[in-house]
Amino acid sequence: MDTEALPPCADHPSEAAFRRGCLARESGQWEHAREQFEEAVRGAGPQMLWRVTEACLYGDEAAQWMRRAVVTESEQGGITVDPGAFGILAGDGDPLVQNWEIAVESDEPAAAVTALTAAESRLVRVFEDGRELSPEEAEELWDEFCPPYSPNFVAVDATVPRLWMDCKDGIYPHMARTALRIVKEELRRAGVRQAHLFSRSHR
């Protein structure tokens, strides 16, 4: 699963702008960082939004970048994604968390449940960097001393229908991106051509 907008080539204009944005953010130059990130997105396209979101984790701007990133997974006239899907949330002085629920609105709820059930076993093998591994590869990685994070648990609620991922309130944009793509794949496999994916508020 591709999680990079571009090869990490420092002399590519968009990659250079992204790196300048990261450096500016590290030094507290928030406005300059935003300008550089916008330049990177203009040059590299929607995929860069996911990298920028990752670079801005735990900052006030993370939620806005995430909203822009998730809607790039929408397909006009097909399966669309709400800006608040897998949203990064905070409020009332609380720390940032991510809403790890995805619900499906469609005219075929039974097929949506079939799709989410099929997605369930795949999502436990999606890691924080966005990779979806085979069962064998995942087991091998989990046996390592300090493996990258993957969901502790995934469950389907057929009454909505929805699924939720227990990620201990962690914030993992690339994992969310892959999760959206898996759900869309399984919806199409189940015969659902039109649907809307969204996350209900848990605050």
Disulfide bonds with the S-S distance in Angstrom:
none
